[in-house]
Structure formats: structure tokens, C-alpha cells
Amino acid sequence: QPLAGCRIELRHQVPEGLVEQRGADLQRVRRSERDHIVDCDSDAEGRFQLHADEDGDLALLLTHPEHADAVVLLADFVASEGLANLELTMDAGGTVFGIARDHLGQPVRGATVALDHPLHPLRTMLTRGDGSYEFSVVPAGAWWIELRESLNLSGSTSDVRVGGDWVFDANCEVVAGAELRRDLELPDPEGVTIA
């Protein structure tokens, strides 16, 4: 059914062979101001209109507070070819939840859980007092989830350079409308393994 108030952004896909590792290699999109071309909101009937004079590999990013973000890749787009009628759909997304524990199995309060995907913004949250966390309205697809003691995510291992390309290394699969439990554990700060 039509969706009013959906934010639609037309963006450049990031160059230099950035790819997502899946069956088909998709150009990777990262949100940055230099990649932004134009945006608009859908009207009460779910319709929108964008005008751009840009050619090349572009992406439409759809966001709505009650639905999972969606991305539509437009390969080899040629603006001079005229109008394009697109019907875009968004789903309710999935939920990723779990408990964060230290190396002794105790719940960890205030640790950072990061959920990353190359086509969507990085999502982070602090664990609650009982070590629990929950991300809702997560778009379906392969994601990287990671637990850190602090907000410092500079050492994230979700991106790995292979040859001249970036490959996305996912460690969990989110399904639309489903819940995924991923309990996470911080490593021993002393590097000691408990038998």
C-alpha cells in the first residue's frame, strides 16, 4: 500500500570497486555529503519525483521511521533517456537481539554493540544493565555485528581489503519479519583462556 513520508535520496555509488560479498557483487554505497545528488519525500499517495542530470552508477536510498531502510541500485543510469517509473517497496525489517557477556560469562552493562552493513548507516547502541541489546527494524541481509567495551570502533573488522577491492565480511543474516538472537562475548583483556 502507498507509504507517505518516505525519504528518498538519489546518491552516487562510491567508486574504486567497492563491493559487497554476496552472490552478485553490488557497488557499495556509503552515506556522505559528497555523494548526495538530490532528495525528496513521498506524498500522501506514496508518490515522489526526483530530477537529476547525473549519469552513471547511482543508488536510491529509502528511509521511513516505521520500516527498514531500502536501497535500489541503478547501474549505468543515463539521465538523458527520460523518465523512469519505479515501484519501490519497503518491509518491516527484522530484529537482532541478545546478551553481551564478559569472558567470565557475566552480563556487561554499557558495552557498545555495532551493527554494520555497506548499504546502510552504522548502527550502535549501549548494552542495558542486564547486558541486553536490541536493534529493531533492521533491513534484511548479511550484517556484521560486533561487541566493544567502549564507543571506539576504529578497529572494526567489517571491511577487509582484498587486492584492489573492499569485501564486506558478514557474520549474521537478518530476515525480514524474523528475530535473530546473537549473544556476544568480550575477550579476556589479559588474553587468558579459561578451560
Solvent accessible surface area in square Angstrom, and as a share of the most:
residue,aa,sasa,rsa
1,Q,212,0.94
2,P,93,0.58
3,L,49,0.24
4,A,48,0.38
5,G,45,0.43
6,C,6,0.04
7,R,90,0.33
8,I,2,0.01
9,E,22,0.10
10,L,10,0.05
11,R,9,0.03
12,H,59,0.26
13,Q,14,0.06
14,V,15,0.09
15,P,79,0.50
16,E,137,0.61
17,G,29,0.28
18,L,20,0.10
19,V,25,0.15
20,E,1,0.00
21,Q,112,0.50
22,R,107,0.39
23,G,89,0.86
24,A,67,0.52
25,D,102,0.53
26,L,59,0.29
27,Q,63,0.28
28,R,8,0.03
29,V,2,0.01
30,R,72,0.26
31,R,89,0.33
32,S,41,0.26
33,E,151,0.68
34,R,182,0.66
35,D,7,0.04
36,H,62,0.28
37,I,39,0.20
38,V,42,0.24
39,D,45,0.23
40,C,27,0.16
41,D,79,0.41
42,S,9,0.06
43,D,68,0.35
44,A,91,0.70
45,E,105,0.47
46,G,23,0.22
47,R,165,0.60
48,F,62,0.26
49,Q,151,0.67
50,L,41,0.20
51,H,141,0.63
52,A,19,0.14
53,D,117,0.61
54,E,61,0.27
55,D,88,0.46
56,G,30,0.29
57,D,54,0.28
58,L,0,0.00
59,A,0,0.00
60,L,5,0.03
61,L,3,0.02
62,L,6,0.03
63,T,32,0.19
64,H,26,0.12
65,P,118,0.74
66,E,124,0.56
67,H,46,0.21
68,A,3,0.02
69,D,36,0.19
70,A,20,0.16
71,V,33,0.19
72,V,44,0.25
73,L,48,0.24
74,L,32,0.16
75,A,78,0.60
76,D,114,0.59
77,F,51,0.21
78,V,59,0.34
79,A,24,0.19
80,S,105,0.68
81,E,140,0.63
82,G,48,0.46
83,L,169,0.84
84,A,66,0.51
85,N,151,0.78
86,L,80,0.40
87,E,162,0.72
88,L,41,0.21
89,T,110,0.64
90,M,34,0.15
91,D,62,0.32
92,A,67,0.52
93,G,5,0.05
94,G,3,0.03
95,T,25,0.14
96,V,0,0.00
97,F,55,0.23
98,G,3,0.02
99,I,30,0.15
100,A,0,0.00
101,R,86,0.31
102,D,35,0.18
103,H,53,0.24
104,L,107,0.53
105,G,32,0.31
106,Q,107,0.48
107,P,62,0.39
108,V,25,0.14
109,R,189,0.69
110,G,34,0.33
111,A,1,0.01
112,T,0,0.00
113,V,0,0.00
114,A,4,0.03
115,L,0,0.00
116,D,11,0.06
117,H,2,0.01
118,P,0,0.00
119,L,16,0.08
120,H,17,0.08
121,P,50,0.31
122,L,87,0.43
123,R,71,0.26
124,T,61,0.36
125,M,48,0.21
126,L,94,0.47
127,T,6,0.03
128,R,116,0.42
129,G,50,0.48
130,D,85,0.44
131,G,0,0.00
132,S,17,0.11
133,Y,2,0.01
134,E,82,0.37
135,F,9,0.04
136,S,54,0.35
137,V,49,0.28
138,V,0,0.00
139,P,10,0.06
140,A,48,0.38
141,G,6,0.06
142,A,14,0.11
143,W,0,0.00
144,W,36,0.13
145,I,5,0.03
146,E,25,0.11
147,L,19,0.09
148,R,50,0.18
149,E,123,0.55
150,S,61,0.39
151,L,121,0.60
152,N,95,0.48
153,L,36,0.18
154,S,102,0.66
155,G,46,0.44
156,S,49,0.31
157,T,74,0.43
158,S,3,0.02
159,D,49,0.25
160,V,67,0.39
161,R,134,0.49
162,V,88,0.51
163,G,72,0.69
164,G,53,0.51
165,D,60,0.31
166,W,78,0.27
167,V,29,0.17
168,F,3,0.01
169,D,61,0.31
170,A,38,0.29
171,N,55,0.28
172,C,13,0.08
173,E,101,0.45
174,V,3,0.02
175,V,89,0.51
176,A,44,0.34
177,G,69,0.66
178,A,40,0.31
179,E,130,0.58
180,L,48,0.24
181,R,128,0.47
182,R,68,0.25
183,D,75,0.39
184,L,21,0.11
185,E,113,0.51
186,L,12,0.06
187,P,107,0.67
188,D,22,0.12
189,P,102,0.64
190,E,140,0.63
191,G,65,0.62
192,V,91,0.52
193,T,124,0.72
194,I,107,0.55
195,A,145,1.12
